Amino acid sequence: MRPTESLAEVLRVLGGFLIVDFTQNLSAQAVQLVRAHGLRGADAVHLASALHLSKRLRLRRFHFATSDDAQADAARAEGLRVLSPGA
């Protein structure tokens, strides 16, 4: 595969993702998730981003994907439906 083909494939895949800005509000929510559920920093930011999107997009069937049990438990406790690959 040539580099231009690789770049085109990466851009095609990334087109299916939503980017969430890391704001002070998102940071504060991540800190709350760390305190409430004992999550690691990156896991808390991931979950805070998902909670922000589910609220902003008003999705009733928002699914959160993770293979981390603690993160999955926290997401369920926060009201998200969880997809656990390999579970």
Phi, psi and omega in degrees: 000132179283156181304323180292326177291321178297315179297319179298321179293318178299314180296323178296315180293315181294339178298341179271002181254152173253136179262131180249127177292138178273094183262174175297323178296318179294319177299316179297320179293322178298319178298318178298321179292323175299313181293319184284326189235359179069026180287157170283161186307306182296323178295322179292321178294318177301312181291318178300321178296317179295317178297319178299313181294318182297323178287314182296320181272354180052048181268123179280336182243045178287129179249138179250124181257128176201152173251007180265121184298317181295320179292321178297316178299317180295318180297317177297317180297332179271003173096010179266151171277138186245134170254123180243099179302134178083357181273000000 
